[in-house]
């Protein structure tokens, strides 16, 4: 799955049976975001939706797995190299929170699950059962122990090659 590098203006989408609700959507971060509203003029709803989509695109520029220049893309590209990647305060705080949620859920949430997603072919593929050795290798590149945070510089690194946020 790839994503265009340019932003599209949100386009209204119609949904049969929704009534007179205003709906608008945009693609970002490898998924589709849609907003619906009613009770205000369409121009007001469109302005609010465009403001929300601007924020989505701002975060996409920082956090998208699909953009090599994003903070996440740069961290993933440097995995296992020993290189620290300085990131925005938003990215740093979000990763701190994600790691804390991972600990609090005993791994039920894992921001480092990228290698397993790749092994199963869900990232840009059709999905297929990985060979046991490939799955074991992917699992070995996952887990919070793979992530190092440097609060003084606001930098992050992944310890092993193939690790991915």
Secondary structure, 3 states (H helix, E strand, C coil): CCCCCCCCCCEECCCCCCCCCEEEEEEECCEEEEEEECCCCHHHHHHHHHHHHHHHHHHHHHHCCCCCCCHHHHHHHCCCCCCCEECCHHHHHHHHHHHHHHHHCCCCCCCCCHHHHHHCCCCCCCCCCCCHHHHHHHHHCCCHHHEEEECCCCEEEECCCCCCC
